Amino acid sequence: MLLMKRYFDAVISVLFVLIATGCAERSSSIERLSIDYPNGETRLLVQRDGQAFLLYGALPQRRPVKEGTFDIDDLYASLQQRLHNAVPREQWPNPRSTFGTVHITLSDGKKKDCLIFDEEVFATQLFDKARKGLIDATLQAF
């Protein structure tokens, strides 16, 4: 009986690690991050080369942010504990959550899609930083 309990505990531990690392990547392999929060409203694109862009809703124009405003490794580190695997709404921790998407593009061309939930404060700080870093100051009201 004790052996079965240990086996069960080990299986549960492995499953937990696999689920928790579903959206985890080495930050050095990330070429691009796209954060859209709440989903469909404001989006921030940050690239490994230091370029960043702010987009709003369905508008096709990308507003350039001053180079160096965001460090992709630091941004990913701040996102890592917030990321969840992209699963159907009925499998979310709270199906009524406000959600956003994080798209991760890796150096080998692979892409991962993750979700973030109820991150209004984090997103507001992130997008405010991007707005303050807009190259054209007349766009800060955007």
C-alpha positions as CSV (number, residue, x, y, z in Angstrom):
1,M,0.0,0.0,0.0
2,L,2.8,2.4,0.9
3,L,4.5,1.6,-2.5
4,M,1.3,2.5,-4.3
5,K,0.9,5.8,-2.5
6,R,4.5,6.7,-3.4
7,Y,4.0,5.7,-7.0
8,F,0.8,7.8,-7.1
9,D,2.5,10.8,-5.5
10,A,5.4,10.5,-8.1
11,V,2.9,10.4,-11.0
12,I,1.0,13.4,-9.7
13,S,4.3,15.3,-9.2
14,V,5.4,14.6,-12.8
15,L,2.0,15.7,-14.2
16,F,2.1,18.9,-12.2
17,V,5.6,19.7,-13.5
18,L,4.5,19.0,-17.1
19,I,1.4,21.1,-16.8
20,A,3.3,24.0,-15.1
21,T,6.0,24.0,-17.8
22,G,3.6,23.9,-20.8
23,C,4.2,27.6,-21.6
24,A,7.7,27.7,-20.1
25,E,10.6,28.3,-22.4
26,R,14.3,29.4,-22.0
27,S,14.1,33.1,-22.4
28,S,17.2,33.1,-24.6
29,S,15.3,31.0,-27.2
30,I,12.5,33.6,-27.4
31,E,12.6,35.8,-30.5
32,R,9.2,37.6,-30.1
33,L,6.5,38.1,-27.5
34,S,3.0,39.4,-28.2
35,I,0.9,40.3,-25.3
36,D,-2.8,41.0,-25.9
37,Y,-4.8,42.1,-22.9
38,P,-7.7,42.0,-22.5
39,N,-8.1,39.8,-25.5
40,G,-8.7,41.9,-28.7
41,E,-8.0,45.4,-27.1
42,T,-4.4,46.4,-26.7
43,R,-1.4,44.4,-27.9
44,L,2.3,44.8,-27.3
45,L,4.9,43.2,-29.6
46,V,8.5,42.9,-28.3
47,Q,11.3,41.5,-30.4
48,R,14.7,40.1,-29.4
49,D,16.4,42.9,-31.4
50,G,14.9,45.5,-29.0
51,Q,12.1,46.7,-31.3
52,A,8.7,47.0,-29.8
53,F,5.3,48.0,-31.1
54,L,1.9,48.9,-29.6
55,L,-1.3,48.1,-31.4
56,Y,-4.9,48.8,-30.5
57,G,-7.9,46.7,-31.3
58,A,-8.3,45.8,-35.0
59,L,-6.3,48.8,-36.2
60,P,-3.6,47.5,-38.6
61,Q,-1.1,50.2,-37.7
62,R,1.8,49.3,-35.4
63,R,3.0,52.3,-33.3
64,P,6.7,52.0,-32.7
65,V,8.0,52.1,-29.1
66,K,11.5,53.5,-28.4
67,E,14.1,50.8,-28.8
68,G,15.3,49.5,-25.5
69,T,12.1,50.3,-23.6
70,F,11.6,46.6,-23.1
71,D,14.0,43.8,-22.6
72,I,12.5,40.6,-23.9
73,D,14.2,38.4,-21.2
74,D,12.9,40.7,-18.4
75,L,9.5,40.8,-19.9
76,Y,9.3,37.0,-20.2
77,A,10.5,36.6,-16.6
78,S,7.7,38.9,-15.4
79,L,5.2,36.9,-17.5
80,Q,6.4,33.4,-16.6
81,Q,4.3,32.9,-13.4
82,R,1.3,34.4,-15.1
83,L,1.2,32.0,-18.1
84,H,-1.3,29.2,-18.5
85,N,-1.7,26.7,-21.3
86,A,-4.3,27.7,-23.9
87,V,-7.2,25.5,-23.1
88,P,-11.0,25.8,-23.7
89,R,-12.8,28.2,-21.3
90,E,-14.4,25.3,-19.4
91,Q,-10.9,24.2,-18.3
92,W,-9.9,27.7,-17.0
93,P,-9.3,28.2,-13.3
94,N,-12.3,30.6,-13.4
95,P,-14.3,30.6,-16.6
96,R,-15.5,34.2,-15.8
97,S,-11.9,35.5,-15.8
98,T,-10.9,38.5,-17.9
99,F,-8.3,36.9,-20.2
100,G,-5.5,37.8,-22.6
101,T,-3.2,36.0,-24.9
102,V,0.5,35.7,-25.0
103,H,2.1,34.4,-28.2
104,I,5.7,33.3,-28.0
105,T,7.8,32.9,-31.1
106,L,11.0,30.9,-30.6
107,S,14.3,31.1,-32.5
108,D,13.6,27.8,-34.3
109,G,10.3,29.2,-35.7
110,K,8.0,27.3,-33.3
111,K,5.2,29.2,-31.7
112,K,3.4,28.8,-28.4
113,D,0.1,30.3,-27.4
114,C,-0.6,30.9,-23.7
115,L,-3.3,32.6,-21.7
116,I,-3.1,35.1,-18.8
117,F,-6.0,35.7,-16.5
118,D,-7.2,38.7,-14.4
119,E,-4.0,40.7,-14.9
120,E,-5.4,44.2,-15.2
121,V,-2.8,45.8,-13.0
122,F,0.1,44.1,-14.7
123,A,-1.3,44.9,-18.2
124,T,-2.0,48.6,-17.3
125,Q,1.6,49.1,-16.1
126,L,3.0,47.3,-19.2
127,F,0.9,49.3,-21.7
128,D,1.5,52.6,-19.9
129,K,5.2,52.0,-20.2
130,A,4.8,51.3,-23.9
131,R,2.7,54.5,-24.4
132,K,5.3,56.6,-22.6
133,G,7.9,55.1,-24.9
134,L,6.1,55.8,-28.1
135,I,8.4,57.4,-30.7
136,D,5.8,59.9,-31.8
137,A,4.7,61.8,-28.7
138,T,1.4,62.8,-30.4
139,L,0.4,59.1,-30.2
140,Q,0.6,58.8,-26.4
141,A,-3.1,59.5,-26.2
142,F,-3.7,56.4,-28.3
